[in-house]
Amino acid sequence: MTTYTTLIILSGLVIFSYLFDLVASKTKLPSVLLLLLLGIGLRLLVDKLNVHPYNFMGILPALGTVGLILIVFEGSLELKYDRHKNKLIKGAFLSALVILFATVSIITFIIYQITGREFYICFSNAIPFSVISSAIAIPSAAALTGKGKEFIIYESSFSDILGIILFNFAISNPNISISSFTGLAMNTALIIIFSAISCILLLYLMGKLSHHIKFFLIISILILVYAIGQSYHLSSLVLILSFGLFLNNADAIEHAWFRGIFIYKNLSNDLTQLYQLSAESAFIIRTFFFVIFGFTMNIYDLNNVDIIANGLFILASIFVIRFTYLRLFRKENSGAETFIAPRGLISILLYFNLPASLKMPQVGPAFLFMVVLGSSLIMSIGLLASRKKVKAIEE
């Protein structure tokens, strides 16, 4: 492939992704679903032309990790905190926690029925299918307004964080003991302290940097700190969410000492530029990740009746659990929130991080692809139906 052909393909993908975003804003159809379908279409075209494709599996996890960081950071930079939102945040956290554990339990049982393997292996494989993907949920929440949008941003971010904590705990502790929970408590306390210190230092650094290029430096430091934390099995996504929230709400802190040292004249303008940069960077990374993921999947594996049937069982459990919880405990639920439970970037990353000894052929990439694609389709249909219902009520 020549240099110019590569440039044409890459720029074409970005243009298509931009057009998909425009379509998504009008139809409420998630752009991620269109990107997946584009990737599948490109793979079918390559196969038809008998072209030997490049193996993208080596770069997919790294690309997805950067995308996850940028998307969560972008979402957190939109959130303004005040005391009146404590109930909303608490509700989002409980929703993420209860739905995650309930879904993991049911999917563990389904995988056990499919494979007959040990409970521990089934449990570890169930976690990637049980986490809401903030990479898809946060952009899709643009279809909502007010508290509904904020609820989805908080809930999906909490789901990612809790899912990573649970995944790391499961992988690190094949045999559960009291020391396992002691280690979990210590790691959680450590990442909270680490996040608080990092937030303050990064804000101080932003105020002191006078070079005209500084936002990519801040984002690079965030990615570096995240990678270091993850290498020690710490849930570093807490840091990303905390830093975005801290930056966007730092000016609300009234202490004279804090304002004198950390609040500087151009903070508001810098936040606007940082948000713009993170949003556009997330757009680019998300584009390439989901197109590549669609491209790497073998669509012909979906001809397997067992994969489709078992995938439908998992999809049904995901949305029945979510519908039941929101119906019982979230009175402000507009209906659309029930359908925003996509599996995507975080599910793919956790799945690829499973040790080889825990992977099962019955729960392979095609199975994951089925659940990711199916959850996005259900979300799309649900959002479109909710939109028509609201429009009918208004008329």
C-alpha positions, 0 to 999 in steps of 0.5 A: 500500500502506497503512502498516498493510498494510506493517507486517502483511507485514513482521511476518508475514515475521519470524514465518514466518522464526521458524517456519521456524527451528523447523522447521529445528531439527527437520528439519535443512531449512535455513530459507533454503530455506524463505525462498526458497520463501516469496519465490517463493510471494509473487511468484506470488501478486502476479502472480496478483492483477495487483499491480505489485510494488516493484523491490527490486533496488536494496536487495538488494545493501546488504541482503545485505552487512549480512547477510553481515557479521552472519552471519560476525561471529555465527559467529566469536563462537562460536569459541574458539581453542586450539593443538589447533585449529591442525590444524582451522583449517589443514584448513579453510583448505586445503579452502576454497582448493583446492575454490575454485580447483578449482571455479572452473576447472571452472565456467570451462570449463563457461561457456566451453562454454556461451557461447564467450566469452573466458577472462577473462570466463568466469573472472570469471563462474565465481567467484560460483558457486564460493564457499560461502555462509557465510550458509547454511552457518553456520546449517546447521552447527548440525545438526553437533556439535563439530569438524564444526560448527567446520570448516564455520564456518571453511571457509565463512568462509575461502571467502567471504574467498578468493572476495572476494579472487579476485573483486576480483583478477579484476575489477581485472586484466583483463591479468595481470602481475607487478604484479598479484600484487604489488598482491595481496600488498600489499592482503593485508598491508594488510588484515591490519595494518588488521584487527589495529589495528581489533580492538585499537581496537574492544576498547578502545572497548568498555571505555571506552563507558559509554552504555547503547547501545553495541553497535549503535555497535560493529556500525555501526563494523564495517560502516563499516570494511568498506564503506571497505575494500571500496571500495578493493578490500580483503577486509574480511571478514578484519576481521569474522572477526578481530574476532569471534575476537579478542573471544571469545579476548581473555581468554586473552591473559596479558600483564599490559600487555594485560590491564590496558588492554583486559580490563575487568570486564564483558567477558564480559557484553558479549560475551554481549549483543553475540552476542545482538544480532548473532544477532538482527540477522542473523536479521532481515536474512537473513529479508528478503534471501532472501524478497526474492531469491526474490520478485525471481526470475522462476520462469518462466525455469526452464522453459528446458531449457538453464538447467536442464541447464547448472545441473545440470552446475555443481551436479554439478561443485560436489559431485563436487569437494567429495566427492573432496577431503573423501574424500581429505584429511579423515578426520574427515568425518562425511558430512554435511559433503560436502553443506554447500556451498550457494551463496547470499548471497555468490554473489548479491552477487558476481554483482550486483557484476560490471561490466556489460561482463562480464555474459552473457545465458546466465549471467543471474539465472535461472541463478544462482537455479537454482544457489542453489536447487539447492545448498540442495536438495541440502544439505537432502537430504544432511543429512536422509539423514545424520541418518537414517544416524546415527540408524540406527547409534545404534539 
